[in-house]
Amino acid sequence: MKAAVYESFNGPIHVKSIPKPKLRHESSVILQVMATGVCRSDWHGWKGHDDDILHHGLPFVPGHEFSGIVVEIGTSVQRIKVGDRVAVPFILSCGRCVECQAEKPTVCLNQSQPGFTMFGSFAEFVEVTRADRNLTILPKGVSFVEAAALGCRFTTAYRAVVQQGGLGKDMFPKMSDEDTGRIRRAVSNSLMDARKNDGKVICVFGCGGLGLSCIMIAKALVGADGAIGREIVREIIAVDVSSSALDKAMELGADHVINVRELGMKDEAVRQRVLQLTHGLGADITIDAAGFPSTCENAVYTCRRGGRMVQVGLPIGDKKPLIPMGMVAAREIEIVGSHGFNASDLPHLLHLVDTGKLPVKKLVEKETSLVEGAKVLMNMDKESPIGMTVITRFDETANTCRL
């Protein structure tokens, strides 16, 4: 099969012919990749920043945002069938460890991650472990490109906004009794909190792919709680240094934007502007989707008393944020980490796409080939496209490579 392979960190990524994966586990399936996104996390892995890839060793195949068709199943796989169109979360939890048993699969002690702990989806075929537990069959109305676009940025944003951000799920369709019971238990406190007033104000710091996805998820919740006649999200504020990113944020659903550059890159000015927009109270939920010290600090300073700050952007650089813990204690601000996504919640996210409430294709900038996708990944330190690139063509001429 053809795959994009790098043999040294920060070295060239070549499309080569490598052996097609075989079923190594009875719970695995072989997936024909139909679409795979190019994500900055893949760039970090290629640069040598990811411990899992360092542990795996080189050569390596990147890619973790993907969808495809099941072409082979392991002997213990029962729910997933050959020919199924499926979406794949980037965390494949085990279901057996103490964290999974506590219904916390995003921090599974034995998690696998395509593109990090194993060869990824920049290839024609990929093995996906723990298939019955983690794969979701696509609704007929959701394309492979849309499913791949959910990938890590939308799923990560969903968890940050809806779950860790403390919002409810009354906008979703009826699920099975088992699914409903599990989900209601997991978010009951969040739902009750969302019903206490006429909607939350959310402030998102950083309008890259993840931040824009957070805005789109939040927008999908505006006016969503029709059963109780109230909104879950009332207003969305977006903060960034880029005018083009803020223009995109407005297009995708932000109600207000704050251009940090126009404020002289001064944190205090940013904080005061958020307070002005929130009548001096601060935002109910602030989200650092960028990972810079300033975005983290500003998200804490602009959080309302009794509010919640969600750290979902991965830290960048050696400088550490200075968190005013005295203020956090005095104002009873919750600081919550957010990582990944629970595979069992994919049906809810896919429903938002299927019903048009979450138009993920608005963030897809282009579909391209495997060769061009590898080039996009390598150029991410020189270019920061607002939209995402999705690889949908795997038919380039490839050199043979023995792995």
C-alpha positions in Angstrom: 0.0 0.0 0.0 1.0 3.6 -0.3 1.8 5.6 2.8 3.5 8.9 3.8 6.6 7.9 5.9 9.3 9.8 7.7 12.5 8.2 8.8 14.0 11.0 10.9 12.4 13.8 12.9 12.1 17.0 10.9 13.3 15.0 7.9 11.5 14.6 4.5 8.2 12.8 4.4 8.0 10.6 1.3 5.1 8.6 -0.1 6.3 5.1 -0.4 5.0 1.6 -0.9 5.0 -0.3 2.4 3.3 -3.6 3.5 -0.4 -3.4 4.2 -1.2 -3.9 7.9 -2.3 -7.2 9.2 -4.7 -8.0 12.0 -2.5 -8.2 15.1 -5.3 -8.3 17.6 -8.6 -10.2 17.6 -10.4 -6.9 18.6 -8.9 -5.0 15.6 -10.2 -4.1 12.1 -8.4 -3.1 9.0 -9.7 0.1 7.6 -9.4 1.5 4.1 -8.8 5.2 4.7 -11.1 7.3 2.6 -10.2 10.7 4.2 -7.7 11.9 6.7 -7.0 15.4 8.0 -3.7 17.2 8.3 -3.4 18.4 11.9 -0.7 20.4 13.8 -0.5 17.5 16.3 1.0 15.5 13.4 3.5 18.3 12.8 4.5 18.2 16.5 5.0 14.4 16.1 7.1 14.8 13.0 9.2 17.4 14.8 10.0 14.9 17.6 7.8 16.6 20.2 5.6 13.6 21.0 6.8 11.0 23.6 4.6 8.2 22.2 6.3 8.5 18.8 9.7 8.7 20.4 8.9 5.5 22.3 7.5 3.8 19.1 10.6 4.6 17.1 11.2 5.4 13.4 10.3 5.1 10.6 6.8 6.3 11.2 3.4 7.1 9.5 1.5 10.1 10.8 -2.2 10.8 10.8 -5.0 10.6 13.4 -8.0 12.4 11.9 -9.7 9.9 9.6 -12.6 7.9 8.4 -13.0 4.9 6.1 -14.5 1.6 5.2 -13.9 -1.6 7.2 -12.3 -4.3 4.9 -11.3 -6.9 7.5 -12.3 -7.7 11.1 -10.8 -9.6 14.0 -12.3 -12.8 15.4 -13.8 -11.1 18.4 -15.3 -8.1 16.6 -19.1 -8.4 16.7 -20.7 -4.9 16.3 -18.6 -3.7 13.4 -19.0 -5.4 10.0 -17.0 -5.6 6.8 -18.2 -2.8 4.5 -19.2 -0.4 7.4 -18.5 3.3 6.9 -16.9 4.4 10.2 -15.6 7.4 12.1 -12.5 6.9 14.3 -11.7 8.8 17.5 -8.1 9.5 18.1 -8.1 8.0 21.6 -8.9 4.2 21.5 -9.6 3.4 25.1 -9.3 -0.1 26.6 -12.5 -0.3 28.6 -10.8 -2.3 31.3 -8.5 -0.1 33.3 -9.6 1.7 36.5 -10.2 5.0 34.6 -12.4 3.4 31.9 -14.3 1.6 34.6 -14.9 5.0 36.2 -16.3 6.3 32.9 -13.2 8.4 32.2 -11.9 6.9 28.9 -10.2 10.1 27.8 -7.5 9.4 30.5 -7.4 5.6 29.9 -4.3 4.1 31.3 -3.8 1.9 28.3 -5.0 4.1 25.5 -3.9 3.7 21.9 -3.6 6.5 19.4 -3.3 6.1 15.6 -0.5 8.4 14.5 1.2 8.4 17.9 1.4 5.0 19.5 0.9 3.2 16.2 1.2 3.9 12.5 -1.4 6.5 11.4 -3.8 7.3 8.6 -1.5 8.9 6.1 -1.9 5.5 4.3 -4.3 3.6 2.2 -5.0 1.2 5.1 -4.7 1.3 8.8 -5.3 -1.2 11.7 -7.7 0.1 14.4 -7.7 -1.7 17.7 -10.6 -2.2 20.1 -13.0 -1.6 17.2 -16.3 -2.5 18.8 -15.7 -0.1 21.7 -14.4 2.8 19.7 -15.7 2.9 16.2 -18.9 4.6 15.2 -20.9 3.8 12.0 -21.5 6.9 9.9 -25.0 8.2 9.3 -25.9 8.1 5.6 -25.9 11.9 5.5 -22.3 12.3 6.8 -19.5 12.1 4.3 -16.0 10.7 4.8 -14.6 14.2 4.6 -17.0 15.5 7.3 -16.2 12.5 9.5 -12.4 13.1 9.1 -12.9 16.8 9.7 -14.4 15.9 13.1 -11.1 14.2 13.7 -9.3 15.7 16.7 -10.1 19.4 16.6 -14.0 19.1 16.6 -14.1 16.2 19.0 -11.6 17.9 21.3 -13.6 21.1 21.1 -16.8 19.2 21.9 -15.3 17.8 25.0 -13.9 21.2 26.0 -17.1 23.1 25.5 -19.9 20.7 26.3 -18.4 18.3 28.8 -15.5 20.0 30.6 -17.1 23.4 30.0 -20.1 22.2 31.9 -22.9 22.4 29.3 -25.8 20.0 28.8 -27.0 17.8 25.9 -30.7 18.3 25.7 -30.4 19.2 22.0 -29.4 15.6 21.1 -31.6 12.8 19.8 -32.9 10.0 21.8 -30.3 7.2 22.2 -30.5 3.7 23.5 -31.5 3.3 27.1 -27.9 2.2 27.9 -26.4 5.1 26.1 -28.8 7.6 27.6 -28.2 6.3 31.1 -24.5 6.6 30.8 -24.6 10.0 29.2 -27.1 11.4 31.7 -25.0 10.2 34.6 -21.9 11.8 33.1 -23.4 15.2 32.5 -26.3 15.5 34.9 -24.5 18.2 37.0 -23.6 20.1 33.9 -27.1 20.1 32.6 -28.6 21.3 35.9 -26.1 24.1 35.9 -27.0 25.1 32.3 -30.6 25.4 33.3 -30.1 27.9 36.1 -30.1 30.9 33.8 -30.8 32.0 30.3 -27.6 30.9 28.8 -23.8 31.1 29.2 -21.3 33.6 27.8 -18.3 31.8 26.4 -15.0 33.4 25.7 -12.5 31.5 23.4 -8.9 32.5 23.4 -7.1 31.5 20.2 -8.9 31.1 16.9 -6.8 28.5 15.2 -8.4 25.2 14.1 -9.3 24.2 17.7 -10.6 27.5 18.8 -12.8 27.9 15.7 -14.1 24.4 16.3 -15.0 25.5 19.9 -16.9 28.5 18.5 -18.8 26.2 16.1 -19.7 23.8 18.8 -20.8 26.6 21.1 -22.8 28.1 18.2 -24.6 24.7 17.7 -25.8 25.1 21.3 -27.3 28.6 20.9 -31.0 28.3 21.6 -30.7 24.5 21.7 -32.5 23.8 24.9 -36.0 24.2 23.6 -37.4 21.7 26.0 -37.1 24.2 28.8 -37.4 27.3 26.8 -33.9 28.6 27.5 -30.7 28.9 25.7 -27.6 26.9 26.7 -25.2 29.4 25.1 -26.2 33.1 24.9 -23.0 34.8 23.5 -19.7 33.8 22.2 -16.6 36.0 22.4 -13.5 35.3 20.3 -10.0 36.6 21.0 -7.0 36.4 18.7 -4.1 38.4 17.2 -5.1 37.7 13.6 -7.7 39.7 11.8 -8.4 37.0 9.3 -8.9 34.4 12.1 -11.3 36.8 13.8 -13.2 37.3 10.5 -13.6 33.6 10.3 -14.7 33.4 13.9 -17.5 35.9 13.1 -18.5 33.9 10.1 -18.7 30.7 12.1 -20.8 32.1 15.0 -18.9 34.5 17.3 -20.9 37.4 18.5 -18.0 39.6 19.5 -14.3 39.6 18.5 -11.3 41.1 20.3 -8.2 41.8 18.2 -5.2 41.6 20.6 -2.9 43.3 18.1 -5.2 46.3 17.8 -5.0 46.6 21.6 -1.2 46.8 21.5 -0.7 43.2 22.6 -1.5 44.3 26.1 -3.1 41.7 28.4 -4.7 44.2 30.7 -6.5 45.8 27.7 -7.7 42.4 26.6 -9.1 41.7 30.0 -10.8 45.0 30.3 -12.4 44.5 26.9 -13.9 41.1 27.9 -15.2 42.7 31.1 -16.8 45.5 29.1 -18.6 42.9 26.9 -19.8 41.0 29.9 -21.1 44.0 31.9 -18.1 43.8 34.3 -18.8 40.2 35.3 -16.5 38.1 33.1 -17.4 35.1 30.9 -19.2 32.1 32.4 -16.8 29.8 30.6 -13.4 30.8 29.3 -11.4 28.5 27.0 -7.7 28.6 26.3 -7.5 27.0 22.9 -4.1 28.3 22.0 -1.7 27.2 24.8 0.3 30.4 25.2 1.1 31.7 28.7 -0.9 34.9 27.9 -4.0 33.1 26.6 -4.0 30.9 29.7 -3.6 33.8 32.1 -6.2 36.0 30.3 -8.7 33.1 30.4 -8.3 32.9 34.2 -8.5 36.7 34.7 -11.6 37.1 32.6 -13.5 34.2 34.1 -16.6 35.1 36.0 -16.9 34.5 39.8 -17.9 30.9 40.2 -17.2 30.3 36.5 -15.0 27.8 34.8 -11.8 28.1 32.8 -11.0 25.2 30.5 -7.4 24.5 29.4 -7.6 22.6 26.1 -4.8 24.2 24.1 -1.5 22.4 24.6 1.3 24.6 26.2 3.7 26.2 23.8 7.3 27.1 24.7 9.3 27.0 27.9 7.6 30.0 29.6 5.1 29.0 32.1 1.8 30.9 32.8 1.5 32.7 36.1 -1.9 31.8 37.5 -3.3 34.0 40.3 -4.3 31.2 42.6 -5.4 33.6 45.3 -8.0 35.1 42.9 -9.0 31.6 41.8 -9.7 30.6 45.4 -11.4 33.9 46.3 -13.7 33.9 43.3 -14.2 30.1 43.3 -13.1 29.7 39.7 -12.8 26.2 38.5 -9.8 25.4 36.3 -10.4 22.2 34.3 -8.2 20.3 31.9 -9.6 18.8 28.7 -8.0 16.1 26.6 -9.4 14.1 23.7 -12.9 12.7 23.4 -15.0 9.8 24.6 -15.7 7.5 21.7 -19.2 6.8 23.0 -20.2 10.4 22.4 -19.4 10.3 18.6 -23.1 9.6 17.7 -24.1 12.9 19.3 -21.5 14.8 17.4 -22.3 13.1 14.1 -26.0 13.9 14.7 -25.1 17.6 14.8 -23.3 17.2 11.5 -26.1 15.1 10.0 -28.8 17.6 10.9 -26.8 20.6 9.7 -26.3 22.2 13.1 -22.5 21.7 12.9 -21.4 22.5 9.3 -17.9 21.2 9.6 -17.1 21.6 5.9 -16.9 25.3 6.5 -13.5 24.6 8.1 -12.3 22.4 5.3 -10.1 24.6 3.1 -9.2 21.9 0.5 -9.1 18.3 -0.3 -5.8 17.0 -1.7 -3.5 14.1 -2.4 -1.3 12.1 0.0 1.9 13.7 -1.5 0.5 17.2 -1.2 -0.9 16.5 2.3 2.6 15.5 3.4 3.9 18.8 2.1 1.3 20.8 3.9 2.3 19.0 7.2 6.0 19.9 6.7 5.2 23.5 5.9 3.1 24.1 9.1 6.0 25.9 10.7 6.0 28.4 7.8 2.2 28.7 7.2 -0.8 28.7 9.5 -3.9 28.0 7.3 -7.2 28.8 9.0 -9.0 26.0 7.3 -8.0 22.3 7.4 -6.6 20.2 4.6 -8.1 16.7 4.1 -6.3 14.0 2.1 -8.7 12.1 -0.1 -6.5 10.8 -2.8 -3.9 8.0 -2.2 -3.0 7.1 -5.8 0.4 8.7 -6.3 3.3 6.8 -7.7 5.3 5.5 -4.7 8.7 4.1 -4.1 9.1 0.8 -2.3 10.1 0.9 1.3 10.8 -2.1 3.6 9.7 -1.4 7.2 
